[in-house]
Amino acid sequence: MNDTMLAAVLHEPGDMRIERVPVPDLGPNDVKIAVSLNGLCGTDVTEYTKGPMMVPLHTPHPNSGHVGPTVLGHEFIGTVVDAGARAQRLLGSRVACGAGVSCGACDQCSAGRTNLCRKYYTLGLSVNGGLAEYVVAPADICVPIPEGLSDEDAVLAQPLAVGIHTVRRAHIQPGQSIALIGLGAIGAFICAALKGHDGDVIAMDVDQSRLDLALELGATSTHLLTMDETPESMRAAYPRGIDVVFETAGVNGAAERAYALAVEGGTVVLVGLNKTPQPLVLSGIVLREVNTVTTVAHVCADDMPDALELLAARPLARLLVDTTVPLEDVVDGAFARLASGQATGKIIVDARGIADSRVAQAITEEPSLTP
């Protein structure tokens, strides 16, 4: 097997190159995946246009140790074509990867909160990831894809797992009213994860097409927001208040509007990331006993299998995917379109044209029993 592979490498913001790089080394607990599909998300686009924010292009990542040009891609699936000595159970399997790597030994990992691991890092953000022919990942964050689930739907498992984790963090009770402020990428996956809830699920956005999609995903009603919406106008529209409010937009003023919308004793789940300082009057939040919950990533062992199970029962690709481009065209066909706002949904990067021959070659070779 060749010792180099094709990859999309981020050198600097705006400078991504399709080039040949060494195939990553395999450890005893790792698997080597011939990548089939890779989904792109807002984080990838931000790193490409405005970074580096998370990708360690200039300073070594404290946990992964990686520094320099980086292969992006943290939402990928593929076929395991090689495996270390302690990961042979996955050899030949089609898997979805959770991408977040945890140590398994710290206090957070022991408590089951692997997404808060003291040594956490992410494939495709903190170290090389899946926008390549091959990626090496720890076996324990790779989940077999159910028989019959298409690649096109399975590649949505990682972002759907983030949505499932977000919903779990809210501890929603039967019959509670729910509002989703912002139906962009993560908002859509949270909406999908709420499917089956027996209370009102109100989707709120400034974009009518996103609201139409939310109804297909399971929202019970929609609210078209104006660009000059205020906390007072939000509360006036729902004077009783909403039990659980998910704030996913992350824009200036969004948190203030979310708290205004929450009922006394309700919960606000802060999902959107905004690094700009914002004014927030805390007295009203305190006096109304509004709970604040935050969320990040997902817990692979809990959320990834459930995401794949949900996708097997209810495929989502037809609703959420905008287009698919080959790996060789990822710069102009994907990142340029996302950066310019031309994409109306998720863009998937397809490496299957190369993958088919790689998988066929791999199964005729002896696996490397890495000690």
N, C-alpha and C positions, 0 to 999 in steps of 0.2 A: 504494500500500500504506500502511496506517495507520502512523503513527510512534510509536504506543504499543502495549503488549502486556500481557496478563495474566501475573502472576508471583506466586510465593510468596516473600515477602520477610521475612527474619529481622531484626527490629529490636532485640530483646533476648531473652535466654533466656525461653522461654515466651510470647513475643510474636511470632508469625508472622502476617502479614496477606496476604490475597489482594487485590492491588491492581494498578492500571495504572501501568506504568513506561515510560520511553522504550525503544524498540527499540535495541539496541546498535549502535554504529558498526562499519563494515566496513573492515579494512585490506587492503592489496594482497596479503598472504599468507594472508588469512583466508577462511573460508566462513561464510555465515549458514545456520543449520540450523533448519528448522521441526521442533520437537521432537515425537517420537511418544511414546516411553516413557522414563521415568526411574526407576531403581532407588534405593531408600533403603538406607543401611547404618548400622551402629552409630555411626560418626563423625557423621553427620547428626543422629541422635537425641541424642547427647551434647552437640552444640552447641546443640540446642533446649532441652535440659533443664538442663545444667550449665555451658554456655559463658559467655562466649566463650573457647575454648581455642586454636582455629586461625583462626577467622573474625575478620577485623580490624574489629570493630564500633566500636572506640574509638581504635585506634592504626593508622596506615597500615601496610599490609604492606610489608616492605622491598623486595620484588621486583616485586609487581604495582602498588604505589602506591595500591591501593584502600583506602578506609576508610568506615565507616558501614553502614547497612542493606544486607544482602547477600542475593541470590538464591542459595539453596543448590542442590545437585544436581550430582554429578560422575559419575554412571553413566547416561549418556543416549545415545539413538540418535535419528535423524531423517533428514529429506531435505534436501539442500542446495538452497536456493531462490535463493541469490545468492552470488557469489564475486568476490573481488578479482582484479585483472589477472593475478596470478601463481598463481591457484588455480582457473582456469577448468576444469581437467580433472575436477573433482569436481561441477560443476554438474549438478543433476538426480539425483545418486547418493544412495542410501540408505547412511548411514554410521554407524559406532559410533565414539565419541570416547574417546580415552585420558585426557583431562582434565588430565594433568600437562604443563605448558608448560616447555620448556627452551630455553636460548639458542642451542645448537648451536655455540658458539664457545669455551667454557671448556675447561679440561683434562679435566674429568669427561665432558663431552659428546664430546670428541675420543677419549676412551677407550671410548666406547659406553655409559657409565653415565649416561644422561640423567636418570635418577631422582635422581641426586645433583648435578645441575647447580647451579652457584654462584648462579644467578639463578632457580631453580625456583619455580614457584607452580602452584596447582591451581584450575581452573575449579570454581566451586561451593563452594570453601573459602577461597581467597585473593582471589577476585574473583567477580563474578556468574556463576552457572552455569545448569543445565538445567531447573530447576523453573519453567519459563516457556514461553510460546508460541515464542519464538525464543532462540537462543544463538549467539554468534559465537565461533569457535574457529580456531586456526591450522590450516591445511589439512594440515600434516604430522603431526598427531596424530589425524586422522580416517581411518578405514580402511573401505573399501567392504564392505558386508555381502554375503556370497555369495547368489547367486540361490537361492531356495527355502528359505532360513533365515528362520523366522518372526520377527516383531518381538519376540514374547514370549520367545524364546530368545536372540535377538541382544542384548537389553538386559542379559544376564548376562555379556557379554564383558569388561567392565572388571574386575569383581571376580574373574572366572575368570583373567584375565591376571595379577592379583596372586597368585593361587594358583600359576599356572605359574611365575612369577618366583621364588616362595618355594621351589618344588621344585628349580628350576635352581640356586639358591644352595646347596642341600645337596650337590650333586655326588654323587648316589646311584649306587651301583654295582649291577650285576645281582646278584640273589639276596640283597641285604641286607635285614635285618629293619627295619621302620619302625613307630614308634608315633606316633599323633596324640593329644596330650592336649588335649581341648577340641574339640567338634564343633559350635561355634556357626557363625556366618556364614562367617568366613574359613576355619575348620577344614573346613567342608563343601566349600568350593571347592578347598582343598589336596587333600582326599580325591579329588575328581573329577579333579584334575590328575594324580594318581598312578595312575589307571586304566591297567592294562596292565603294571604293575610285576610282576616274576616272583618276588618274595619276599613274606614275610608283611607285611601292613599291618594293624596292630592299632589300632582306634579305641577311645579311652578318654574317658568322660564320666560325669557324675553323672545324666544324663537318658537313660532307656532309649529314648525315642522318637528321640532324636538318634542313638543307636547303631543302631537299626533302619534309619534313613535312611542311615547310613554304609555298611551292608552293600549297600544298593541302589546306592550311589555307587561301590562297588568295594573296600571294606575286606574283608579275608579273615576277620577275627575281631573280637570286641568285648570290652571289659572295663568292667563297670559299677563306677565309682569310688564310694567312700563319702565323705561330707562331711568325715570326720576322717582321710583318707588321709595317711600320713606318707612321707618318703623311704625309711624302712626297710621299710614294708609294700609300697611299689612295687618295691623291689629284691628282696624276698622272693618276690614273685609271678613275677619273671623273673630268676632268679639268674644266668643267663649274661649278662644285659644285652641291650640293644637297640642295633643299629648306628646308626640315625638317629632322633632324637626331636624331633618338632615340638611346641613349647609355644605354643599359640595362645590359652589362656584369659586370661593376663595377670593372674590373681588372686594375692593374697599367698601366697607359699610355692610357687607353681607352678614357678618356675625351679629351686628346690632339689630338688623331686621329679623334674623332668626330668633333671637331672644325675645323680641317684641311679640313674635307670633306664638311663642310657647305658652301653654296654659300654666296656671299656678301649680307647682309641684311636677311640672312636665320635664322633658329632657331635650336638650339641644346636643346634637352630635356634630362636632366640627370635623369636617373631612377635607375641605379645600385648604390649600397651602397658600398663605400670603405672608411674605416677610416684611411688609410695610407696616410700621406702627399705626394703630388705629385708636381713636377715642372710643371708650366703652364705659358707660356709667354703670357701675357695679351695684349700686344700692338697690335698684329695682329688681335686679336678678337675685340678689340675696334675700330681699324681703318677700319675693314670690317663691322662694325655695326652688328655683329652676336648676335642675341637675345639668352638669356639663360633662360630656363624654368626648374623648378624642380617640382617634384610631389611626393605625399605620399598618400597611402591608397585610399579611395574613398569617395564620398558623398553619403551616403546610400539612401536617398530619391530620388536622381536623377539617380544613376548608377546601383543600384541593380535591380529595375524593368526593366530597359533597358537590363541588362544582361540576365534576365530570358526570356524576349521577344526574344532576339537574339538566345538564346539556343532553344527556342520553334520552331523558324523558321529554325535553323541550328544546330542540335545536334553535339556536339564536343567530346563526351566521346570516341568514337571509334578511334579518332585521338590522343587524349592526355593522355589517361589513360593507365598506364603500367599494373597494377594488382590491385586486391582487396583482402584485408586480414581481417579476423575477429578481433574484438576488443581484444579478448584474446591473439592474436598472434602479436600484434602491435610492440612489442619490437624487436623480432627476424625477424618477417616477413616483417616489414616495416622500422623501424628506422635503424636496422643493415644493411639492403640492401641499403638504401639511403646513409648512412654514408660511405659505402664501394664503392659507385659509381656503383652498380650493376643495379639500376633501370634506364630504358631508358625513362620513362615518369612519369606521376603523379601516386602516390599510394593512394588508397582510403581505408579507414577503415570502415568496415561494422559492425553495431550494430543491424541490422534488425532482426537477429535470436532471440535476446532478446526483441527487440522492439515490435514485433507483439503481444506477450502475454501481454506486458505492456499497449499497446494501448487498447487492448480488455478489460483489467481489468479496465482501467481508465474510459472508457465510461459507465461502469456499476455503477460507484461511483458518488456521488454528488461532483461537483467542489467546491473548497474552495474559498468562496467569501472573500478574504483577504481584510480587511478594509483599 
